Amino acid sequence: MEAVDIVIIGGGIVGASVAYSLADLGVRDALVLERSSVATGASRRASGLVAFLAASHPGQAALLKASADLYAAWQERIGAPPAVTRAGALLPVGAAGADALAREVAMMRDAGHDTRLLDRDEMAALVPGWRLDDVVAAAYSPGSGYIDPPAATTALMNRARPQRACLPGGDGPRHRDAGRAGSQRGVRPGRDRDARGDHRGRRLERVHRRVGRRDHLTRQKCYNDQCRAYAERAGVTQLVE
């Protein structure tokens, strides 16, 4: 029976980010479990907005800076085309929110962000034609914009090649299952339903050997018959709410 140090549940943008970050830190013995395909849930339907405008806590500003730094070095670190389409972002406020916004912009600048506090005249020059009668200030981030969430998720997952991914079926982007030695095997589950079923069975058997009988699944994770079958084959007898 094979064991892993870390199991990541879900192949969306969060799971892919965790897998990439672990690989970047040198962790190699991790397994990504996904019931369908990369970025087929909320990550596929997300708007993809990326804004570095304000923060209410220094820790939040620092986390946003780490995100901004990753996007800035995306081509070098991820090996994919730039993820962010830079369009700029503007957060206008009235008189009641001006002081709080100034503090938050200052916090972002202290963390290293190129976030600027604009007055009404500066906003009018930036967005001519906007009605700004009740606006007194705005936070402006020229580096903000939007991403394609499925593409970004897939790029992160592919970059975490030393990790292993269990993606037992469903239509979607190409997925990789990378072992300890870094060997790669890809599958396009939606291309052939018979092949997909055969692939799912083989992949599930590998997961069962890796996870063993010690693990528990929450009932929330048992979304469908496929997950319930996984629980049975893995020997999971205790389902916790």
LUMLUM-963050 format. One record per residue: x, y, z of N, C-alpha, C in turn; residue in one letter. Coordinates in steps of 0.1 Angstrom, whole numbers, plus 2048, in hexadecimal, padded with zeros to 3 digits. Layout:
<rs>
XYZXYZXYZA/...
</rs>
This chain:
<rs>
8087F480080080080080980C800M/8058167F880D8227F680682D7FEE/80E83580580984180D80E84E807A/80785880A80B86680680B86F812V/81387981281488281D80988C81DD/8048918117FA89B8107F0897806I/7E38998097D88978007D18A47FEV/7D08A97F27C98B57EF7BB8B17E8I/7B08B67EE7A38B27E979E8BE7E0I/79D8BB7D37988C57CA7A28CA7C0G/79F8CA7B37A88CE7A97A48DC7A3G/79E8E57AC79B8F27A77A78FB7A9G/7A59087A97B09127A97B79117B7I/7AF90E7C27B690D7CF7BE9007D0V/7B88F57CC7C08E97CC7CC8E97C4G/7CB8EF7B87D78F07AF7E18F97B5A/7DD9047BB7E690D7C17EE9077CDS/7E78FF7D57ED8F87E07F78EE7DAV/7F38E67D07FC8DC7CA8098E37C5A/8078EE7BE8138F57B881C8FB7C4Y/8159017CE81D9067D98258FC7E0S/81F8F07E28268E57E98328E17E0L/82F8DF7D383A8DB7CA8458E57CAA/8428F27CB84C8FD7CB8548FC7D8D/84E8F77E38558F67EF85D8E97F0L/85C8E17E68648D47E685C8C87EBG/84F8CA7ED8478BE7F18448B67E5V/8468A97E58448A17DA83A8967DCR/8378937E882E8877EB82088C7EFD/8198927E480C8977E68038927DBA/7F68917DE7EC88B7D57E18957D4L/7DD8987C87D18A17C57C58987C1V/7BA8997C97AE8917C67A489A7C0L/79F8967B479489E7AD78A8957A8E/77D8977AB77388E7A677088F798R/77489A79177089C78377D8A077BS/77E8AD7787898B277178E8BF777S/79A8C377379F8CF7787968DB775V/7938E377F78B8F077D77E8EE776A/7778E377A7698E177575E8E677ET/7628EA78A7588EE7947578FD794G/7589037A07579117A276291979AA/76E91379977991979277691C784S/76F91377D76B91576F76192076ER/75992277874E92D77775293A77DR/75E93B78376294778A764952780A/76395F78476596A77C77496C778S/77C96878178B96A77F790977782G/78998078978E98D78C79A98C795L/7A49947927B099579B7B29A479EV/7B09A77AB7B19B57AF7BA9B77BBA/7C39C07BA7CC9C47C57CA9D27C9F/7BE9D47CF7B99E27D27BA9E67E1L/7B69DD7EA7B69E17F87B79D4800A/7BB9D680D7BB9CC8177B89D1824A/7B29C982D7AE9CE83A7B89C9845S/7C29C18407CB9BC84A7D99BA843H/7E49BD84A7F19BB8437F39AD83EP/7EE9A38457EF9958407E8993832G/7DD9998317D59988247DD99F819Q/7E39AB81C7EB9B28127F79AA80EA/7FD9A381880999B81580598F80CA/7FA98980F7F597E8077F29827F9L/7EB98E7F77E99937EA7F69967E3L/80099B7EA80D99E7E38139917DEK/8129867E68189797E18109757D5A/8039777D47FC9747C880097C7BCS/8029897BF8069927B481498F7AFA/81D98B7B882A9877B482A97A7ABD/8219717AF8209657A781B968799L/81197079880B97478B81697B783Y/81E98478982898C78283298377CA/83597878384096E77E83A962778A/82E96277482695676F82E94F764W/83295675A83994F74F846948754Q/84D94E75D85A94876285793D76BE/84E93E77484B93477F84292977AR/83892C77382E92276F83191D761I/83892575883B92074B82F921742G/82692B74481A92C73C81993B738A/81193E72E80F94D72A80A954737P/80C96273780796A7427F9967746P/7F69657537E89617577DF96D758A/7E497975B7DC98475E7DB98D752V/7CF99074D7CD99B7437CB9A874BT/7D59B174A7D59BD7537CB9C774DR/7C19CA7547B79D47507B79E075AA/7BD9DE7667BC9E87707AF9E6778G/7AF9EB7857A39EA78D7A19F7795A/7959FB797792A0779E787A047A9L/78AA097B5780A087C077DA157C5L/771A1B7C176DA297C5765A287D2P/767A327DA75FA337E775AA417E9V/750A427F174BA507F5752A55801G/74DA60806753A66811754A5D81EA/74AA5582074AA4D82C755A4282CA/759A3E820763A3381F771A3881CG/773A4581A780A4A81678BA4781FA/789A4A82C794A48836798A39837D/78EA30837791A22838799A1D82BA/794A2281F79BA1F8137AAA23813L/7ACA2F8187BAA358197C2A2C821A/7BDA2782C7C5A1E8357C8A1182ER/7BEA0C8277C09FF8207CAA00814E/7C9A0B80D7D3A0D8027E1A0F808V/7E2A168137EFA178197F5A0981DA/7ECA018227F09F38267F59EB81AM/7EE9ED80F7F29E68027FF9EB7FEM/8029F87FE80E9FE7FA81A9F9803R/8179F88108219F48198259E5816D/81C9DE81081F9D080D8269CF7FFA/8279DA7F882E9DA7EB8269DB7DFG/8199DD7E18109DD7D58109EB7CEH/80E9EB7C180D9F87BA7FE9FC7BAD/7F99FF7C67EBA037C87EBA127CBT/7E2A1A7C57E3A287C67D5A2E7CBR/7D6A387D27CAA3F7D77C8A4B7CEL/7BCA4B7C87B9A567BE7AEA5F7C4L/7AFA6C7C17A5A757C479BA767B8D/791A7E7BA786A7F7AF78CA837A2R/794A8D7A279AA927957A2A8878ED/7AAA807967B2A767907A9A6B78AE/79EA68791795A5E78C78EA6277FM/78BA6F77F784A7577378DA74767A/79AA767697A4A7475E7A5A66759A/7A4A5D7637A6A4E76079AA48759L/78EA4C75E782A47758778A52754V/77CA59749773A64745765A5F741P/75BA6774574EA63742747A5D74EG/74EA59758748A53764742A5F76CW/736A5C772730A6677B736A63789R/73DA6D78F744A6C79B740A757A6L/733A797A572EA847AE72FA807BDD/72DA737C072DA6E7CE739A677D1D/744A687C9750A607CB75BA6B7CFV/763A677D976DA717DE77BA6B7DCV/77CA5E7DC789A577DA788A497D4A/793A447D0792A367CA7A0A307CCA/7A0A237CE7ACA1B7CD7AEA167BEA/7BAA187B97BDA147AB7C9A0A7ABY/7C79FF7A47D29F57A27D39F3793S/7DE9F878D7E09F677F7E49E877BP/7E89E07857EC9D27827E19C8783G/7D69CC7877CB9C37897C49C077CS/7BC9B677B7B69B276F7AE9A5771G/7AF99B7687A798F7697B0984763Y/7AC9777677B296B7627A896275CI/7AD9587557A494D7517A694275BD/79C94076479E9377707A192876BP/79A92276279E91575E7AC914758P/7B091E7507BE91D74B7C891F756A/7C692875F7D092A76A7D091E773A/7C59187757C590C77E7CC900777T/7CA8FE76A7D18F47637E08F6762T/7E49037617F29067607F990376EA/7F29067797F89047867F98F5788L/7EF8ED7847EF8DF7867FA8D877EM/7FB8DC7728068D77698148DA76FN/8158E67758228EA77A8268E2786R/81C8DD78D81E8D47998208C6795A/8288C478B82A8B678682F8AC78FR/8388AF79983C8A57A28318A07ABP/8268A87AC81B8A37B38138997ABQ/8098927B18018897AA7F388D7ABR/7EC88B7A07DE88F79F7D588379CA/7CA8827A47C08787A17B487F79BC/7B187E78E7A688478879E87A781L/79487478778F867783784868778P/783873771779874766774881763G/76B88375A76588F75676C89674BG/76589F74476A8A77397728B273ED/77C8B67377848C273B7928C2735G/79B8CA73B7A88CB7357B08BE738P/7BB8BD7317C48B27337CA8B2741R/7CA8A67477CF8A57557DB89C755H/7E389E75F7F08967607F088E76ER/7F688376D7F887B77980787977AD/80E88078381C880783821878790A/82986F78E82E86779983A86D7A0G/8408657A984C86B7B085786E7A7R/85986679C864869793861874789A/85587978985188478084C87F773G/84987277284486D765835872764S/83187475782487A75581B87174DQ/80F8707508058697487F9873747R/7F487573B7E987E7397DD877734G/7D187C7367C58767317BB88272FV/7B38807247A888972179B881723R/79688173078B87773377F87972BP/77C88572577088771E770882710G/77C87E70B77D87A6FD77786D6FAR/77786370377285670076B85170DD/75E84F70D75884B71A75C83D71FR/75E83471676382771A771828720D/77A82F71978783171E78783872BA/77D84172C77C849739779840744R/76F83774276C82E74D777825751G/77E82074778A81774A79481F751D/79782B74D7A183475479C837762H/78F83976478B83C77278D83077BR/78B82477678D81977F79B817783G/7A48187797B281777C7B7822785R/7B282E7837B783978C7B283779AR/7A583379B7A08317A97A88267B0L/7AC81C7A97B48117B07C18177B5E/7C78207AD7D48267B27D182F7BER/7C68367BE7C383E7CA7C18367D6V/7BA82B7D47B78227E07C481D7E6H/7CD81A7DE7DA8157E37E28207EAR/7E182C7E57E88377EB7E283C7F8R/7D583D7F87CE8438047CD83980FV/7CB82C80C7CA8228167BC82381EG/7BB81C8297AF81B8307AE82483CR/7B782C83E7B783584A7AF841848R/7AD84583B7A885383979885383AD/79385E83D78586083E78186B834H/77586982F76F87382576387A82CL/76188782A75588D82F74A88A825T/73E88982A732886822731891817R/73589D81A7348A881073D8A5804Q/74889D80675089A7FA74B88F7F1K/7418887F773B87D7EF7308827E6C/7348897DB72A8907D37228877CBY/72787C7C77208737BD7248657BFN/71F85C7B772284E7B873184B7B6D/7378537AE7468517AC74D8537B9Q/74A85D7C175185F7CD74D8557D8C/7408507D873C8467E17448397DER/7458367D174D82A7CD75B82B7D1A/7618377D076E8397D576F8367E4Y/76683B7EC7668397FA76582A7FDA/75D8237F675C8147F876980D7F5E/76E8107E977A80A7E578680D7EER/7868197F379181D7FC79081880AA/78581180D78380C81A77F816824G/77982182077582C82976782882EV/76782583B75A82184275482C84AT/75C83684E75784085775584D84EQ/74985284D74685E846742868850L/74A87385174787D85B740889854V/73789085B73089B8567398A7856E/
</rs>
